[in-house]
Amino acid sequence: MCERVALPGGGFAIVCGTRRGRRSTCAHCGRPASLLCDGPARDGGVGTCDRALCTHCRIHVPPDRDYCKGHREAARDAAAQLRHF
C-alpha cells in the first residue's frame, strides 16, 4: 500500500509499506505522524530511533534529518561539548 505525503515547502513523498490499519500518531502530541526520528537507536543498537513524529513536533536539521525532542537536545549538548575543545 502506498500513500502520498505532503512535505513542507510544497513537495511530496510517496511512502509504501505493508502495514495496514490505523496510522501512527506523533509520540509528542498525538497528531497523525508522517515522519520518523533519525536519531540513533535508543537501545544503542544499529539503526535509528524511528519515534513517530508529526510535522509540527519534528525538529528539522538540514539537509535531511528530523529529530524527536530528546535527540535534538542530546545533539545540542554534544555540539556544546565540542566547542570547549
C-alpha positions as YAML, in Angstrom:
chain: A
units: angstrom
residues:
- id: 1
  name: MET
  ca: [0.00, 0.00, 0.00]
- id: 2
  name: CYS
  ca: [1.41, 3.43, -0.95]
- id: 3
  name: GLU
  ca: [0.38, 6.86, 0.16]
- id: 4
  name: ARG
  ca: [1.27, 10.40, -0.91]
- id: 5
  name: VAL
  ca: [2.59, 12.53, 1.97]
- id: 6
  name: ALA
  ca: [2.83, 16.33, 1.73]
- id: 7
  name: LEU
  ca: [6.21, 17.82, 2.69]
- id: 8
  name: PRO
  ca: [6.98, 21.34, 3.90]
- id: 9
  name: GLY
  ca: [7.79, 23.66, 1.03]
- id: 10
  name: GLY
  ca: [5.22, 22.20, -1.35]
- id: 11
  name: GLY
  ca: [6.90, 18.88, -2.21]
- id: 12
  name: PHE
  ca: [5.59, 15.40, -1.60]
- id: 13
  name: ALA
  ca: [6.84, 11.89, -0.96]
- id: 14
  name: ILE
  ca: [5.40, 8.52, -1.84]
- id: 15
  name: VAL
  ca: [5.53, 6.21, 1.18]
- id: 16
  name: CYS
  ca: [4.95, 2.50, 0.65]
- id: 17
  name: GLY
  ca: [4.69, -0.37, 3.09]
- id: 18
  name: THR
  ca: [2.78, -3.45, 4.07]
- id: 19
  name: ARG
  ca: [1.37, -2.05, 7.30]
- id: 20
  name: ARG
  ca: [-2.36, -1.53, 7.21]
- id: 21
  name: GLY
  ca: [-4.87, -0.14, 9.60]
- id: 22
  name: ARG
  ca: [-4.56, 2.87, 11.85]
- id: 23
  name: ARG
  ca: [-1.90, 5.44, 11.04]
- id: 24
  name: SER
  ca: [0.76, 6.02, 13.64]
- id: 25
  name: THR
  ca: [0.46, 9.04, 15.88]
- id: 26
  name: CYS
  ca: [3.09, 11.54, 16.98]
- id: 27
  name: ALA
  ca: [4.97, 10.49, 20.12]
- id: 28
  name: HIS
  ca: [4.76, 14.06, 21.45]
- id: 29
  name: CYS
  ca: [1.27, 15.37, 20.66]
- id: 30
  name: GLY
  ca: [-0.85, 12.52, 19.27]
- id: 31
  name: ARG
  ca: [-1.45, 14.08, 15.83]
- id: 32
  name: PRO
  ca: [-1.09, 11.83, 12.76]
- id: 33
  name: ALA
  ca: [2.61, 11.14, 12.21]
- id: 34
  name: SER
  ca: [4.25, 11.18, 8.80]
- id: 35
  name: LEU
  ca: [7.91, 11.17, 9.87]
- id: 36
  name: LEU
  ca: [10.30, 9.09, 11.96]
- id: 37
  name: CYS
  ca: [13.17, 10.30, 14.15]
- id: 38
  name: ASP
  ca: [16.59, 9.98, 12.50]
- id: 39
  name: GLY
  ca: [18.47, 9.99, 15.83]
- id: 40
  name: PRO
  ca: [20.46, 6.91, 16.91]
- id: 41
  name: ALA
  ca: [18.60, 3.85, 18.15]
- id: 42
  name: ARG
  ca: [17.57, 4.26, 21.78]
- id: 43
  name: ASP
  ca: [18.81, 0.81, 22.81]
- id: 44
  name: GLY
  ca: [22.30, 1.55, 21.47]
- id: 45
  name: GLY
  ca: [21.79, -0.84, 18.58]
- id: 46
  name: VAL
  ca: [22.22, -0.31, 14.88]
- id: 47
  name: GLY
  ca: [19.72, 1.92, 13.11]
- id: 48
  name: THR
  ca: [17.64, 4.94, 14.03]
- id: 49
  name: CYS
  ca: [15.23, 5.86, 16.80]
- id: 50
  name: ASP
  ca: [12.18, 5.75, 14.48]
- id: 51
  name: ARG
  ca: [9.93, 7.51, 17.01]
- id: 52
  name: ALA
  ca: [6.80, 8.67, 15.12]
- id: 53
  name: LEU
  ca: [6.66, 12.46, 14.60]
- id: 54
  name: CYS
  ca: [4.23, 14.93, 13.06]
- id: 55
  name: THR
  ca: [5.42, 17.92, 11.04]
- id: 56
  name: HIS
  ca: [4.65, 20.26, 13.98]
- id: 57
  name: CYS
  ca: [6.77, 18.45, 16.58]
- id: 58
  name: ARG
  ca: [9.73, 17.33, 14.48]
- id: 59
  name: ILE
  ca: [12.96, 19.26, 14.72]
- id: 60
  name: HIS
  ca: [14.33, 19.50, 11.19]
- id: 61
  name: VAL
  ca: [18.10, 19.64, 10.77]
- id: 62
  name: PRO
  ca: [19.08, 20.44, 7.19]
- id: 63
  name: PRO
  ca: [19.59, 18.97, 4.79]
- id: 64
  name: ASP
  ca: [17.58, 15.83, 5.53]
- id: 65
  name: ARG
  ca: [17.34, 14.91, 9.20]
- id: 66
  name: ASP
  ca: [14.35, 15.03, 11.55]
- id: 67
  name: TYR
  ca: [14.73, 14.54, 15.31]
- id: 68
  name: CYS
  ca: [12.42, 13.96, 18.23]
- id: 69
  name: LYS
  ca: [12.83, 16.42, 21.09]
- id: 70
  name: GLY
  ca: [15.05, 14.08, 23.10]
- id: 71
  name: HIS
  ca: [17.53, 13.51, 20.30]
- id: 72
  name: ARG
  ca: [17.67, 17.19, 19.38]
- id: 73
  name: GLU
  ca: [18.61, 18.09, 22.97]
- id: 74
  name: ALA
  ca: [21.28, 15.36, 23.00]
- id: 75
  name: ALA
  ca: [22.73, 16.66, 19.70]
- id: 76
  name: ARG
  ca: [22.76, 20.24, 21.02]
- id: 77
  name: ASP
  ca: [24.55, 19.14, 24.22]
- id: 78
  name: ALA
  ca: [27.16, 17.20, 22.23]
- id: 79
  name: ALA
  ca: [27.81, 20.21, 19.98]
- id: 80
  name: ALA
  ca: [28.25, 22.43, 23.06]
- id: 81
  name: GLN
  ca: [30.81, 19.99, 24.48]
- id: 82
  name: LEU
  ca: [32.79, 20.02, 21.21]
- id: 83
  name: ARG
  ca: [33.03, 23.83, 21.30]
- id: 84
  name: HIS
  ca: [35.05, 23.56, 24.52]
- id: 85
  name: PHE
  ca: [37.92, 21.78, 22.76]
...
